[in-house]
């Protein structure tokens, strides 16, 4: 019997074979020497779980609620652009996979399809990713379009006001494509040189405000009835500022290690942000990673790169399988740790130093 990939790493390996090199490098790569990209995996690998026996785990329930949406597990889909690089059905496949698995998708404003086209294919809750533009009218235009199309939250990305040096993209001469969401907008580009790269859709990069302060976040929160989620938080004080400015949740994220190299992994700074405001985190590749993030205070985990790997391997079915693999691994880890519900998950299930090493000291 032919067996397909059984974990996210195997999906990535197959996706790498199927995607053009420049597209794989764009998704997989990080900023600079990719130190932070490696650090993220190392950070997860350095955390240990404490197994616990003889607890009733006949029913392991990983369900939770995010901004009023009940989901069967704390795994959601991150706003990453241009899913058409992985599969012709692009974000239609992604939003259908999210709906079929009962979770939330956040649509990138740099999507292959328009926000209205994606919303028309949705069978579950969808959120919209937004930038702060220098022209406030442009910002509100996109927010209002999202509300009218049926999106139920606005995810405001803060950490892309500076273009990054992603050397894989520089070597490949790669630039982010235009998105139909911005059809008719002035075709402006980032004012950058040949040694930088950006996730912002071509045509709108230079319209993103580089002078925005927290007052802009407060202004936007007051302009829409949709809950505002702030993405790109890596410090406790910024989490606190987000809450004070009206954000209903924050995404603890280093932008997939794509913006600033030699910074922390998101899971490392999670506790200090949670101390100020409940957060979410990315970078997970195993269900146990999700459990670790929840134990450190995350309300849910957003996956980014694994979406592209699932789509590249088998479209909608591949992405559904990736989501189910992570959810199944999470439930297995919860059972082994004697935590039958997310309400029973806390920092006490995380181990300290190795007993073997401590005993030899």
C-alpha positions as CSV (number, residue, x, y, z in Angstrom):
1,X,0.0,0.0,0.0
2,X,1.3,3.4,-1.0
3,X,1.5,5.7,2.0
4,X,1.6,9.5,1.7
5,X,3.4,11.9,4.1
6,X,2.6,11.4,7.7
7,X,4.0,14.6,9.2
8,X,4.5,18.2,8.3
9,X,8.2,17.8,7.6
10,X,7.5,15.1,5.0
11,X,4.9,17.4,3.4
12,X,7.6,20.0,3.1
13,X,10.0,17.6,1.5
14,X,7.5,16.7,-1.2
15,X,6.5,20.3,-1.7
16,X,10.1,21.2,-2.2
17,X,10.3,18.7,-5.1
18,X,7.1,20.0,-6.7
19,X,7.5,23.8,-6.4
20,X,9.7,25.9,-8.6
21,X,12.9,26.7,-6.6
22,X,12.2,30.5,-6.4
23,X,8.7,29.8,-5.0
24,X,9.9,27.2,-2.5
25,X,12.7,29.6,-1.4
26,X,10.3,32.5,-0.9
27,X,8.0,30.5,1.4
28,X,10.7,28.6,3.3
29,X,13.3,31.3,3.6
30,X,14.0,33.8,6.3
31,X,15.9,37.1,6.8
32,X,19.7,37.4,6.8
33,X,21.6,34.3,7.8
34,X,18.3,32.7,8.8
35,X,19.6,32.4,12.4
36,X,16.1,33.1,13.8
37,X,14.5,30.7,11.4
38,X,16.7,27.9,12.9
39,X,16.3,29.3,16.4
40,X,12.5,28.8,16.2
41,X,12.8,25.0,15.7
42,X,15.6,24.8,18.3
43,X,13.4,26.7,20.8
44,X,10.6,24.2,20.4
45,X,13.0,21.3,20.5
46,X,14.5,22.5,23.8
47,X,11.1,22.4,25.6
48,X,10.2,19.1,27.3
49,X,6.8,17.7,28.3
50,X,6.0,15.9,31.5
51,X,4.0,12.7,31.0
52,X,1.3,11.9,33.5
53,X,-0.4,8.5,34.0
54,X,-3.7,7.2,35.3
55,X,-5.8,10.3,34.4
56,X,-9.1,9.7,32.7
57,X,-8.3,10.5,29.1
58,X,-11.1,8.5,27.6
59,X,-12.4,11.7,26.0
60,X,-9.6,14.2,25.0
61,X,-11.2,17.5,23.9
62,X,-8.9,20.1,22.3
63,X,-11.8,22.5,21.5
64,X,-11.6,26.2,22.3
65,X,-13.1,29.5,21.4
66,X,-11.4,32.5,19.7
67,X,-13.1,35.8,19.4
68,X,-16.5,34.0,19.8
69,X,-15.7,31.3,17.2
70,X,-15.8,27.7,18.6
71,X,-13.1,25.6,16.9
72,X,-12.3,21.9,17.5
73,X,-8.6,22.6,18.2
74,X,-6.4,25.6,18.8
75,X,-4.9,25.6,15.3
76,X,-5.8,28.3,12.8
77,X,-4.5,29.4,9.4
78,X,-2.1,32.4,9.2
79,X,-2.4,35.3,6.7
80,X,0.3,34.3,4.2
81,X,0.0,35.6,0.7
82,X,-0.4,34.2,-2.8
83,X,-1.5,30.6,-2.3
84,X,-1.6,30.3,-6.1
85,X,2.1,29.5,-6.0
86,X,1.3,26.2,-4.5
87,X,-2.0,25.2,-6.2
88,X,-4.3,26.6,-8.9
89,X,-7.3,26.6,-6.6
90,X,-5.2,29.0,-4.4
91,X,-7.1,30.5,-1.4
92,X,-10.4,28.9,-2.5
93,X,-8.8,25.5,-1.5
94,X,-7.5,27.0,1.7
95,X,-10.7,28.5,2.9
96,X,-12.6,25.3,2.0
97,X,-10.1,23.3,3.9
98,X,-10.4,25.6,7.0
99,X,-14.2,25.3,6.8
100,X,-14.2,21.5,6.4
101,X,-11.9,21.2,9.5
102,X,-13.9,23.7,11.5
103,X,-11.2,26.3,12.0
104,X,-10.5,29.9,11.1
105,X,-8.6,31.2,8.1
106,X,-7.1,34.7,8.0
107,X,-6.9,35.9,4.4
108,X,-3.7,37.8,3.4
109,X,-4.4,41.0,1.5
110,X,-1.8,39.7,-0.9
111,X,-4.0,36.8,-1.9
112,X,-4.1,35.3,-5.4
113,X,-7.9,35.8,-5.5
114,X,-10.0,38.8,-4.3
115,X,-11.3,38.9,-0.8
116,X,-14.8,38.6,-2.2
117,X,-14.0,35.5,-4.2
118,X,-12.5,33.8,-1.2
119,X,-15.4,34.8,1.1
120,X,-17.8,33.3,-1.5
121,X,-16.1,29.9,-1.1
122,X,-16.0,30.1,2.8
123,X,-17.9,27.6,4.9
124,X,-16.6,28.9,8.2
125,X,-15.3,32.1,9.9
126,X,-12.7,34.1,8.0
127,X,-10.6,37.1,9.1
128,X,-9.0,39.8,7.0
129,X,-5.3,40.8,7.2
130,X,-4.8,44.6,6.9
131,X,-2.0,47.1,6.8
132,X,-1.9,50.7,8.0
133,X,-1.6,52.9,4.9
134,X,-0.4,56.5,4.9
135,X,-3.8,57.4,3.4
136,X,-6.4,56.6,6.1
137,X,-9.1,56.5,3.5
138,X,-7.3,53.6,1.8
139,X,-7.1,51.7,5.1
140,X,-10.8,52.2,5.7
141,X,-11.7,51.2,2.2
142,X,-10.2,47.8,2.7
143,X,-11.6,47.3,6.2
144,X,-15.1,48.2,4.9
145,X,-14.8,45.9,2.0
146,X,-13.9,43.1,4.3
147,X,-16.8,43.8,6.6
148,X,-19.2,43.9,3.6
149,X,-17.8,40.6,2.3
150,X,-18.4,38.8,5.6
151,X,-15.1,38.8,7.3
152,X,-15.5,38.7,11.1
153,X,-12.2,40.2,12.3
154,X,-9.4,42.5,11.1
155,X,-5.8,41.3,11.7
156,X,-3.5,44.3,11.5
157,X,0.1,43.5,10.5
158,X,2.6,45.9,12.1
159,X,6.0,44.4,11.4
160,X,6.4,45.0,7.7
161,X,7.1,48.7,7.6
162,X,10.7,48.0,6.8
163,X,11.7,45.7,4.0
164,X,13.8,42.7,4.8
165,X,17.0,41.3,3.4
166,X,16.1,37.7,2.4
167,X,19.1,36.5,0.6
168,X,17.3,33.6,-1.1
169,X,14.9,36.0,-2.8
170,X,17.8,38.4,-3.7
171,X,19.7,35.5,-5.4
172,X,16.5,34.4,-7.2
173,X,15.5,38.0,-8.2
174,X,12.2,37.3,-6.6
175,X,9.5,39.9,-5.8
176,X,6.1,39.5,-4.4
177,X,3.4,39.5,-7.1
178,X,0.5,41.9,-7.4
179,X,-2.8,41.1,-5.7
180,X,-6.2,41.6,-7.3
181,X,-7.4,43.0,-4.0
182,X,-5.6,46.2,-5.0
183,X,-6.8,46.5,-8.6
184,X,-6.9,50.1,-9.6
185,X,-4.6,51.3,-6.9
186,X,-1.5,53.3,-7.9
187,X,1.2,50.8,-9.0
188,X,3.8,51.9,-6.5
189,X,6.7,49.7,-5.3
190,X,8.8,49.6,-2.2
191,X,11.4,52.2,-2.3
192,X,14.2,49.7,-1.8
193,X,17.4,48.5,-3.5
194,X,18.2,45.2,-5.1
195,X,19.3,43.6,-1.8
196,X,15.9,43.6,0.0
197,X,12.6,41.7,-0.2
198,X,9.0,42.2,1.0
199,X,5.9,40.2,1.7
200,X,3.8,43.2,0.8
201,X,1.9,42.8,-2.5
202,X,3.6,44.6,-5.4
203,X,1.9,47.9,-6.1
204,X,1.1,48.8,-2.5
205,X,4.3,48.5,-0.5
206,X,5.3,52.1,-0.5
207,X,1.7,53.1,0.6
208,X,2.2,51.4,4.0
209,X,2.8,54.0,6.6
210,X,6.3,54.1,8.1
211,X,5.4,56.9,10.5
212,X,2.4,55.2,12.2
213,X,2.3,55.1,16.0
214,X,-0.1,53.4,18.4
215,X,-2.5,56.3,17.9
216,X,-3.2,54.8,14.5
217,X,-4.1,51.5,16.0
218,X,-6.5,53.2,18.4
219,X,-8.0,55.2,15.5
220,X,-8.6,52.1,13.4
221,X,-10.2,50.2,16.4
222,X,-12.6,53.1,16.7
223,X,-13.5,53.0,13.0
224,X,-14.9,49.5,12.8
225,X,-17.2,47.3,14.7
226,X,-15.1,44.3,13.8
227,X,-12.7,43.0,16.5
228,X,-9.1,44.1,15.9
229,X,-6.3,41.6,16.2
230,X,-2.7,43.0,16.2
231,X,-0.1,40.9,14.6
232,X,3.7,41.1,14.9
233,X,4.0,41.5,18.7
234,X,7.3,40.4,20.2
235,X,7.5,42.4,23.5
236,X,5.3,42.6,26.6
237,X,5.0,46.4,26.3
238,X,3.7,46.2,22.8
239,X,1.1,43.6,23.9
240,X,0.0,46.0,26.6
241,X,-0.1,48.9,24.1
242,X,-2.2,46.8,21.8
243,X,-4.8,46.1,24.5
244,X,-4.9,49.7,25.5
245,X,-5.5,50.8,22.0
246,X,-8.5,48.5,21.6
247,X,-7.1,45.3,20.2
248,X,-9.1,42.2,21.2
249,X,-6.2,39.8,20.7
250,X,-2.6,39.8,19.5
251,X,-0.5,37.5,17.4
252,X,2.9,36.9,18.9
253,X,5.0,36.6,15.8
254,X,8.4,37.3,14.4
255,X,6.8,37.1,10.9
256,X,8.1,33.6,10.4
257,X,11.7,34.9,10.9
258,X,11.3,36.7,7.7
259,X,11.8,40.3,8.8
260,X,14.6,40.6,11.5
261,X,17.3,38.0,11.9
262,X,19.0,37.3,15.2
263,X,15.8,38.0,17.2
264,X,13.9,35.7,19.4
265,X,11.7,32.8,18.4
266,X,8.0,33.7,19.1
267,X,7.6,31.0,21.7
268,X,10.4,32.5,23.7
269,X,8.7,35.9,24.2
270,X,5.2,34.4,24.5
271,X,5.1,34.4,28.4
272,X,6.0,38.1,28.7
273,X,3.3,39.1,26.2
274,X,0.7,36.8,27.8
275,X,1.5,38.5,31.1
276,X,0.0,41.7,29.5
277,X,-2.6,40.2,27.0
278,X,-3.7,36.8,25.8
279,X,-1.8,35.9,22.7
280,X,-1.3,33.5,19.7
281,X,1.9,32.1,18.2
282,X,3.3,30.6,15.0
283,X,6.2,28.3,14.1
284,X,4.6,25.0,15.1
285,X,5.4,21.9,13.1
286,X,4.2,19.2,15.5
287,X,1.0,18.8,17.6
288,X,3.3,18.8,20.7
289,X,4.5,22.2,19.6
290,X,0.9,23.4,19.8
291,X,0.6,22.0,23.3
292,X,3.8,23.7,24.4
293,X,2.5,27.0,23.1
294,X,-0.8,26.6,24.9
295,X,1.0,25.6,28.1
296,X,3.0,28.9,27.8
297,X,-0.2,30.9,27.5
298,X,-1.2,30.9,23.8
299,X,-4.9,30.8,23.1
300,X,-4.3,29.2,19.7
301,X,-1.5,28.7,17.1
302,X,-1.5,30.0,13.5
303,X,0.2,27.9,10.9
304,X,1.8,29.5,7.8
305,X,4.3,27.6,5.8
306,X,2.6,24.2,6.4
307,X,-0.4,25.5,4.4
308,X,1.8,25.9,1.3
309,X,3.3,22.4,1.7
310,X,-0.2,20.8,2.0
311,X,-1.5,22.7,-1.0
312,X,1.5,21.8,-3.1
313,X,1.3,18.1,-2.4
314,X,-2.5,17.6,-2.8
315,X,-4.5,20.8,-2.9
316,X,-7.4,21.0,-0.6
317,X,-7.1,17.4,0.5
318,X,-3.4,17.9,1.3
319,X,-4.1,21.0,3.5
320,X,-6.9,19.2,5.3
321,X,-4.5,16.3,6.0
322,X,-1.9,18.7,7.3
323,X,-4.4,20.3,9.7
324,X,-5.6,16.9,10.9
325,X,-2.1,15.6,11.4
326,X,-1.4,18.5,13.8
327,X,-4.7,18.2,15.5
328,X,-4.2,14.4,16.0
329,X,-0.7,14.9,17.3
330,X,-1.9,17.5,19.7
331,X,-4.6,15.2,21.2
332,X,-2.0,12.4,21.5
333,X,0.3,14.7,23.4
334,X,-2.5,15.9,25.6
335,X,-3.4,12.3,26.5
336,X,0.1,11.3,27.3
337,X,0.5,14.4,29.6
338,X,-2.8,13.6,31.3
339,X,-4.5,16.8,30.2
340,X,-7.9,15.8,28.7
341,X,-9.0,19.4,28.0
342,X,-7.2,22.7,27.1
343,X,-8.5,24.1,30.4
344,X,-6.2,21.6,32.2
345,X,-3.2,22.6,30.2
346,X,-0.8,24.9,32.0
347,X,2.9,25.5,32.5
348,X,3.1,22.7,35.0
349,X,3.3,20.1,32.2
350,X,6.5,21.7,30.9
351,X,9.7,20.1,32.2
352,X,12.8,21.8,33.4
353,X,16.3,20.7,32.8
354,X,17.1,17.1,31.9
355,X,17.1,14.8,35.0
356,X,20.0,12.9,33.6
357,X,22.1,16.0,33.1
358,X,21.1,17.3,36.5
359,X,22.1,14.0,38.1
360,X,25.5,14.1,36.6
361,X,26.2,17.6,37.6
